[in-house]
Amino acid sequence: MNEWEWQLLEEKSAVDHVKIGEAEVRVGDRVRLLPRKGGDVLDIALSGQVAIVESIEQDYEGKSHICVVLEDDPGRDLGLLRQPGHRFFFDAEEIEPLPAEEHQARAAAKRPSILVAGIGNIFLGDDGFGVEVVKRLAACELPAEVRVADFGIRGFDLSYALQDDYETIVLVDAYPHQQSPGTVSLIEPDLSGLNEEATVAVETHGMNPLNVLRMARTMGGWKAHQILLVGCEPEDFGGEEGRVGLTQRVTAAVNQAADMIVSLVQKKVQKKVQQIVNEERRAG
């Protein structure tokens, strides 16, 4: 379709829906793209992708075209604003409606439900472990349901984040517990002993996760069903003068912790999606 045809297409009024097989496809529905064979490189790249219907329009011959934006496109908002490069036209025979259960599962799964929070002071040696782990995770391909954030020593910010609608919160921090330096542990802290009325001191050069949880509790608590800690036994905090950078053994543990977190969140997301699918099947 050339630019002139596109302009004519833009001038046409939107169509309410289009029928594909036995299904009605409407704006906002998720579809799978199946470009016809013999297309260009772009068609090959888009084949099999899941997209969201932005509009359904008719050309000057009365033929319906489905305009979509890719669900996983970082510039999806530009497509919704009808900017070129993030918005694509397909014929009805080139798309396939997603099954209702998959559509619902993907829609629900896009809301971040897991927070991975890096904690630590990078100027106190191995205390910067959590910061380095989330930095490594930033280069990993994680589900959209996962938010990874470096909170450093910003205890107030983390306290507020704990009150958001996360189902699971994973804190990543140095964790002295009488093990060999570099030992990575996954634990679920016992929070039953937190004293709601205890005075919480604001730390200016560090962040104690338990103090942050106490602070969050005084501010209304948290909604997460589970709070986990991925901790690493430190070797050196740098003494009174501090130090920049992790020790060798703690540095070697960064990848191990990152892999542990990736595996953990992927299992949780898969379990959540399967629960949604099962609920949709029962409802149907």
Stockholm file with secondary structure:
# STOCKHOLM 1.0

chainA/1-284         MNEWEWQLLEEKSAVDHVKIGEAEVRVGDRVRLLPRKGGDVLDIALSGQVAIVESIEQDYEGKSHICVVLEDDPGRDLGLLRQPGHRFFFDAEEIEPLPAEEHQARAAAKRPSILVAGIGNIFLGDDGFGVEVVKRLAACELPAEVRVADFGIRGFDLSYALQDDYETIVLVDAYPHQQSPGTVSLIEPDLSGLNEEATVAVETHGMNPLNVLRMARTMGGWKAHQILLVGCEPEDFGGEEGRVGLTQRVTAAVNQAADMIVSLVQKKVQKKVQQIVNEERRAG
#=GR chainA/1-284 SS CCHHHHHHHHHSCBCSEEEETTEEEETTCEEEECCCTTCCHHHHHHTTCEEEEEEEEECTTSCEEEEEEETTCTTHHHHHTTCTTSCEEEEGGGEEECCHHHHHHHHHHTSCCEEEEEECCTTBGGGGHHHHHHHHHTTSCCCTTEEEEEEETCHHHHHHHTTSSCSEEEEEEECCSSSCTTCEEEECCCCTTCCTTSCCCCCSSCCCHHHHHHHHHHTTCCCCSEEEEEEECCSCCCGGGCBSSCCHHHHHHHHHHHHHHHHHHHHHHHHHHHHHHHHHHHHC
#=GC SS_cons         CCHHHHHHHHHSCBCSEEEETTEEEETTCEEEECCCTTCCHHHHHHTTCEEEEEEEEECTTSCEEEEEEETTCTTHHHHHTTCTTSCEEEEGGGEEECCHHHHHHHHHHTSCCEEEEEECCTTBGGGGHHHHHHHHHTTSCCCTTEEEEEEETCHHHHHHHTTSSCSEEEEEEECCSSSCTTCEEEECCCCTTCCTTSCCCCCSSCCCHHHHHHHHHHTTCCCCSEEEEEEECCSCCCGGGCBSSCCHHHHHHHHHHHHHHHHHHHHHHHHHHHHHHHHHHHHC
//
